Amino acid sequence: MNIECIKEKLSYAIAKAERVTSKNITLPVLSCILLEASNSTLTIKATNLDLGIEITLPVKVVTPGKIAVSGSVLYNFITNITNDKNIKLETIDGNLKVSTKHSESIIKAFPVDDFPNIPKVSSDKPFTFNAPNLIKGFKSVMYSASNSTIRPVLSSILLHSEDDSVVFVATDSFRLGEKRVNVKKHKEFNQILIPFKNVGEIIRTLEDIKEDVSVFLNENQIAFSYNDIYITSRIIDGSFPDYKQIIPKETKTEVTVLKQDLVSALRISNIFSDKFSQVVFTIKPKEKLFRITTKSMDIGENINNLDVVAKGDDLTISFNYKYIIDCFQSVEADSVSLTFFYQSKPMVIRGVGDKSFLYLVMPMNK
């Protein structure tokens, strides 16, 4: 292989691919990026077996070929080149020579035949998804997914179609986020479970795109494609909990409060919370009282009274601060509504006037 290319474009592609590589002792080739040159293009590939990415660049191909090298070494070398605009890549004695006007390096190569194939997802009816809306859907709920892989279904993001929307859902069994994103034309599909750890890389790969991406589905994979970028993720085989059954159908108590007032009060309260991050809500609608109380034997205690509009029954209920505070990044409205059913039932948080996002938090046991 012998090619010449623009440093800026190569650096951009290598940066995205390198994040997908994996440090795997038994399969060291997974730490590699595969470079494949042919027909005036360079295709850059990386995979960790769960996630795969391909990016194609226009380059000057002197001699076609392919080679696999350490992703981190190639990335660190190229991103630290500052004075040269063009880079030459060529195979020398089975290794990769990377040279510019001012420097050159030899990077040890790995056997190309050991590099795994990246699945190509074929679909009769791919659909399009506006990239910013897709990313918004993921970001609105991904913090609710479980970090533990003991139950893979809970460490994933659910996507399912409903009317003219794609619904994004995540839960770790203590809290749940649901975000509805309108999609003009989409394929009717049942639940898709994307591993949580893959979602971050999908977001970073597509975050520069402001237009529509094509989405391909089959039983085992989901893929997103835009121009010269293709990224595919494994789909988890399992059934997501029937979460709609735990969303209260009635409301006994409801509080409407300015989002920023609530966020500020929660952050102050957390300074004085105990090791369980417990915050206590006391609601007395007739007195227009909404009080947040925290207490720590080691630090002290704090009480915050907020100006709210409240209705329904009096209620005292405890929550984990950490499970509440995350959701406000997904609420676009200036005011939020907190609805309660009974002390043993979850609290539901919504933006006032926004039916696209719902957040549910289970109370703490006393």
C-alpha positions, 0 to 999 in steps of 0.5 A, spaced: 500 500 500 502 506 498 497 513 498 497 520 500 492 524 503 490 530 507 492 530 514 486 533 517 481 529 514 485 523 516 486 525 523 478 526 523 477 519 521 482 516 525 480 519 531 473 516 530 475 509 529 480 509 534 475 510 540 471 503 537 478 499 538 478 494 544 484 492 549 483 485 548 489 480 551 486 474 547 485 478 541 490 483 540 488 485 533 481 488 536 486 494 538 488 495 531 485 500 525 485 496 518 487 501 513 484 499 506 486 503 499 483 502 493 480 506 487 482 513 490 479 511 497 482 509 503 477 505 508 478 506 515 475 500 519 475 498 527 471 494 531 471 491 538 466 485 536 460 489 539 461 495 535 464 496 528 465 503 524 467 504 517 469 511 514 471 512 507 476 518 505 478 520 498 486 519 497 491 519 492 492 511 491 499 510 488 499 502 490 492 499 493 493 494 499 491 494 506 494 493 513 492 493 520 496 497 525 495 499 533 489 504 533 492 508 539 499 509 536 497 511 529 492 516 532 497 519 537 502 520 532 497 523 527 494 528 531 501 531 534 503 532 527 502 540 527 506 543 521 504 538 515 498 538 511 499 532 507 501 525 510 504 519 506 502 512 508 506 506 505 507 499 507 515 497 508 517 490 510 510 488 512 509 494 517 506 501 516 511 507 514 507 514 516 511 520 513 510 527 512 515 533 510 518 533 517 517 526 520 517 519 519 515 513 523 514 506 522 508 502 526 508 495 527 503 491 523 498 486 525 496 480 521 490 483 516 487 476 516 486 476 523 482 482 523 474 481 524 469 482 518 464 488 520 457 486 519 454 489 513 446 490 515 442 489 509 435 491 509 429 492 504 426 498 507 431 502 511 429 509 514 431 515 515 432 519 522 435 526 523 441 525 526 440 531 531 434 528 533 437 521 534 442 523 538 437 527 543 433 521 543 439 517 546 442 523 550 435 524 554 435 517 557 442 514 557 443 516 564 438 511 566 441 505 563 444 500 568 452 500 568 452 493 570 452 488 565 449 482 569 442 484 566 444 486 559 437 488 558 437 493 563 444 496 561 441 497 554 437 503 550 430 500 548 428 503 541 421 502 539 416 505 534 409 508 536 405 511 531 409 517 528 414 517 533 420 512 535 420 512 543 427 511 547 427 508 553 432 506 559 431 503 566 436 501 571 430 499 575 430 505 580 429 510 575 426 510 568 427 515 562 422 515 556 423 520 550 419 520 544 422 523 537 417 524 531 420 521 525 416 523 518 417 516 515 420 510 519 419 503 518 415 499 523 419 495 528 419 491 534 423 493 540 431 494 539 435 493 545 442 497 543 448 496 549 449 502 553 456 502 552 455 502 544 450 508 545 456 513 547 460 511 541 454 512 536 453 519 539 460 521 538 460 518 531 454 522 528 454 528 533 457 532 527 452 530 522 446 535 522 442 532 516 438 525 516 442 518 517 440 512 514 438 506 519 438 499 517 435 493 521 436 486 522 435 481 527 442 481 530 444 488 528 442 496 527 447 500 523 447 508 521 450 510 515 451 517 512 455 519 506 462 516 508 461 514 515 458 507 517 457 504 524 453 498 526 452 495 533 450 489 536 442 488 538 441 485 545 437 478 545 432 479 550 425 482 552 425 489 555 420 490 561 413 492 560 415 499 563 408 502 562 405 498 567 409 501 572 407 508 570 401 511 575 395 512 571 392 516 577 395 522 581 394 524 588 398 529 589 401 534 583 407 540 584 409 545 579 415 548 580 420 552 576 426 547 574 432 552 575 429 553 582 428 545 584 435 544 581 438 549 585 435 547 591 436 539 590 444 541 589 444 545 596 440 539 599 445 534 597 451 538 600 447 535 607 445 529 605 447 522 608 451 516 605 444 514 601 444 521 598 437 521 601 432 527 600 425 528 603 420 531 600 414 534 604 408 536 600 402 540 603 398 543 597 393 547 602 399 551 605 402 551 598 408 548 601 414 544 598 419 542 602 426 539 601 429 536 607 436 533 608 440 531 614 447 528 615 450 526 622 456 528 620 455 535 616 448 537 619 441 539 616 438 543 610 431 545 609 429 548 602 422 551 601 420 552 594 414 557 591 410 552 587 403 550 585 400 544 588 394 540 589 392 534 592 393 530 598 399 531 603 405 527 602 412 526 605 416 521 601 424 520 600 428 519 594 435 518 592 438 525 590 442 522 584 436 519 581 433 525 580 438 530 578 440 527 572 433 528 568 433 535 568 438 535 562 433 532 558 427 537 560 427 543 555 421 547 559 422 552 564 417 549 569 416 541 571 411 537 574 412 532 579 406 527 580 405 522 586 400 517 587 402 513 593 408 513 598 410 506 595 409 508 588 414 512 583 414 519 582 413 522 575 417 528 572 415 532 566 416 538 563 410 543 563 407 542 556 412 537 553 409 530 552 415 528 549 419 526 555 417 522 562 422 520 567 420 516 573 423 515 580 422 510 585 422 512 592 427 510 597 424 505 603 424 508 610 
